[in-house]
């Protein structure tokens, strides 16, 4: 895993994955008393940064493997990112989803051209089904974060950020990144180390699911006690990845932790001041940047995704807008 | 009024006004059966394209006039655009607003540093108050559309669009533009005539307020029967501007007309597929691009603003998302 892989991923995705803007809002800055720059990955082509990792991984396969196809386990942003990339490469794509996933997510993933295979969470073993499908059809598994090419793809956010921060006159700032398994945070940290060493990654996680914050502190892969129970569903993972924690150790931290109500309030403030749509898990970093204490005059937040159901969004507006 | 003025405005605003992205969404394209490219001016620094015209006009003043200050009549996007530009130029700024304007708009305009002067719509004469203030303090009036430098500023949207459409491989398409007085539409039309003659402006207006569509057809400045009564409040004007109609005649049309429910549905689809926040008046062009009949394979829409109250947005989500 190195910076050259990230730069190569950027070259492969040019013209297919969007260079997202770095937004800011004078009134929001004034409200919180610091300059808050927001990398709006919710504007990415599939609504989250996952299109980058998906593109990077699919485009890095050798042509024979690509022709056989890819498989991913996800009901969320990773599914859409991989499906988008696979369709554009004319690669068959199977997405394995729990049968109780929201109908709209199943429909969206199918709309990108993927074959959705449903399994029963209670009675079936996802990994066994996936392994059988992979073997039968020769599909390559694209993992959500523990894959060097996926990390390289997510790292392209960091390449853009280094340039955009420099354009904004910022060479020193914490960069809050919403963190599940750590693929995005580690990719960005590698890119910034090479191109903007004054920008320092800090992971942002929901309260009760701060496995990365604790792992960065202890140096070991710590686990969360629960797998669900936060509104930030997009970034709930059992523990940091095997690849990602070693990459992040020494480069990133300390990890920030935000409450669900802070994430929802960040969703509402992004609506009012930045006019972008964020999902709660995609707003965790913005919440850390807005509501954290002892922060410097300029902070950066990566707003990772905007695939949110209307009812959740309406709740955020009702409570906080 | 010529292309050189637009290019000069672009030079003056570099680094202060945002180059907004041209967004698209594969699933939205699939839903409507054509490629829809959306110039997201809701992501502009004050939440609408009006920051461009404001910046262009304030920056074009001679230093002595700028030091005396500017005045604008507006309770909406033009107020914020002018206030933002004036503050950045350290120019005093008075915004004249009806006393029944929403408190949040008054507060926002003050937050940009403007002095808000309130008047009673029922008993006071706005123009008389404005004239007296202008005379007493030597303020320059910045009109919302009938001002060459304002039109030049709005035209910078067209310069960016010409480049972005070319980057997307598009050299021929209708460009729907939300239209009130016609400042934005005329500026864009001039820029595209010079830099992308295959892109053709079509104004988009709410049903019952299609003064520009009728004026383009008749060649005369037609008036609307009413001044209120559409949810698209940002683009309700009594008639086309004196400067804008002559500029648009021959360069733009035919004008499109959308219903309020179509504008709200476009707001909801932009939420789901583009993850941007639009106000109904800022979504009129997108509605025309999505729901119009007999359109070509690729269409462009300028989404002009995103300053929407949460209740209106929630209604759009509830009804259409």
Interface residues (C-beta under 8 A of the other chain):
Chain A: X18 X20 X21 X23 X24 X25 X26 X27 X30 X40 X42 X43 X45 X46 X47 X84 X108 X111 X112 X268 X271 X272 X273 X274 X275 X276 X277 X278 X306 X307 X310 X313 X314 X317 X318 X321
Chain B: X18 X20 X21 X23 X24 X25 X26 X27 X30 X40 X42 X43 X45 X46 X47 X84 X108 X111 X112 X268 X271 X272 X273 X274 X275 X276 X277 X278 X306 X307 X310 X313 X314 X317 X318 X321
